[in-house]
Amino acid sequence: MALRLGDTAPNFTADTTEGQIDFYEYLGDGWGVLFSHPADYTPVCTTELGAVAKLKDEFTKRNTKVLALSVDGLENHKGWISDINETQNTTVNFPIIGDQDRKVSELYDMIHPNSSENFTVRSVFIIGNDKKVKLIISYPASTGRNFDELLRVIDSLQLTANYSVATPANWQQGEDVVVSPGIKTEDIPSKFPKGHKVIKPYLRMTPQPDL
Ligand code: BEZ
């Protein structure tokens, strides 16, 4: 059955380019991004994996580990990593699952048969430090992902896990946030001492509380 937001992310063991991994052990008490790509030695995927490698420090800052997957085998992955390193001017610094038996792809519903019987789509799962699924996005094969957007979502998820706020459209770190509807307007000053604006009774803004 397809996973949904709030579900527990299923654990698995898998062979990867960095040895066998138990997903939960790999994540430890941190956050995770599990993402699939359609196939090795393809142009868009090459740029995507290079982009993720370059963002390693940003993921680490957010206590987040990344794990890639395709249904190609490990020998293919290893040869392709050399090409990614060469062409994207980086070093792939995260494991890639060789999911030839489709165990993980099927567990996470990454094969969408009406798109392709044989390949995973570009699925992304963000997993919280409570092992719950926090975000699911599926991109088509022809569209490379925006990994800065995934970092932005992780920032929002980590902020809103700790404060009674939500982040508005196109929010970026440092910008004002929305006070959660469950907070009464008269309680805002004690909870958000940096100030607030009541734009409408249901739309109350406050400076980002963790800065
Ligand atoms: C790519 O990663 O470049 C790609 C994969 C499948 C179809 C089209 C492009």
Residues whose N, C-alpha, C, O or C-beta is under 5 A from the ligand:
A	BS01	BEZ	P38 T42 P43 V44 C45 A141 S142
